[in-house]
Amino acid sequence: MDERALLENCRRLFEEQGRLVRLDPKRFERVVFVGDTHGDLEASERVLERFLRPKTAVVFLGDYVDRGPHSRENLQLLLRTKLEHPDRLYLLQGNHEGFHAMAFYPADFWEGLRDPEEKALYAGTLIQMPYAAALPNGVLGVHGALPDVEHLEDVESLEPGSEGWRALVWGDFQDVEGGFLGEWGGRLRFGRAHFDRQMERFGMRVLIRSHQPDAPMYLYDDRCLTIFTSHAYGPRERTVATVPLDREIQTARDLELQNL
């Protein structure tokens, strides 16, 4: 399949599946969440080889390109695998997939696309990726933070570039008690009050995210987990989080963390 066909087929699939992914416990026994890969092709290959199995759903939390040396290869591997396993592999949108709506730096993948038509094709496909993945036992996965909406289903109608979209893909959490803490460098910052309010509104107990390298792994009484699955940030562990669907989850400490 050539590049154009790959991107056009994936765009249609993303549009059909929607912005909010709900994982069915009748189909899956566990869900594996994968943090930023950022051009780390080896990390994505290891994840797919080890975890893409019957009864297991794999959810990547965004940021497939930029920073690392193999952005195009990493992204194309994941898109091809998405078409092969559309109901077992889910690719959430990160801020580095949102170039269509908001420019940013570093953007070496996007800057390397010299052909305007090619860049538009990639941008138009990746901006259709879903925003969130919800599990029936109260676990939610997003790239960044939580939008200020009344119901989780409201993320379906959030437009790229909107404030809600920016919270989802550009949002940071700080270890403070406040709500919305303001904007810094294009990133929206939130404290515990915002986290607690939105998780209660959404009926969720544990959030799994990536995006923010300076965040503690565990926040807010261990209910907010931040993971990364790339060596693009330096010599840190590539970590994934496994959520069993047959078990009640109270905190992120109930999850199984593995290093690749």
C-alpha positions, 0 to 999 in steps of 0.5 A: 500500500502506498503512502497516500492510500495508507493515510487516506484509509486511516483517516476514514477509519479514525473518522468512523471510530470517533474521538472517544474509544470505549473498550468492551470487556466482552472482547478484551481481558486487558488493555496495554497503555503505551506512552510517547514513542516520538520516533522510537521505532524500536519501542513501537516494534517491541510493544506490538510484538509483545502485546498485540494479542487476541483478548488484548487491546493496545492503546498508544497515548500519542506523540509518534513523531518528532524528537526521535530519529525514525518519525516517519517509520514509526508512524507508518508502522503504527498506521499499517498495524492499525489497518490490520487490527482496527479493533485491537490497536488504538492510536490517540492524538498527541500534541505532535499529531496536531500540527494541522491546528497548532504549530509547535517546536520541535517539529523535525518530522513536519519540517522535513515534509517539503511537499505541501501536498504531502504535509497536508495529507499527513496533517489531515489524517493525524488530526482525525485521531481519537482523543481518549480511551475509556475502560469500563472499570474506571480507567481513562487514557488521554495524552495530556490533561482533561477538558472542562466539559460536563460529560466524557461524551462531550469530547466527541464534539471538541474541535481541533484548536479549541480550548478543550482540545488544547487541554487534552493534547497540550495540558499539564498537571501540577502537584498543587491544589488549584484548578486552572493555573494558566498557560505557559508556552502554549501549554495549559496547566491544571492542579488537583481541583481540576483533576478531581472535578473532571474525573468525578464528572466523567465517572472515572477513577484513574487517569493514564497519560504521557506528554509531560516529561517533568511530571511525577509518575504518580499524582493525586493520591496515585490516581494520575499516572504519567508514563513514557515509552521512548528513549527520545527523552534520554536514558529513561525506562520505556514503560507501559501500563497494563489494565486488567478488565476483570478487576476493580481499579482504585489507584494506578498502583493497581496497574502492572507497569512493565519496562521494555 
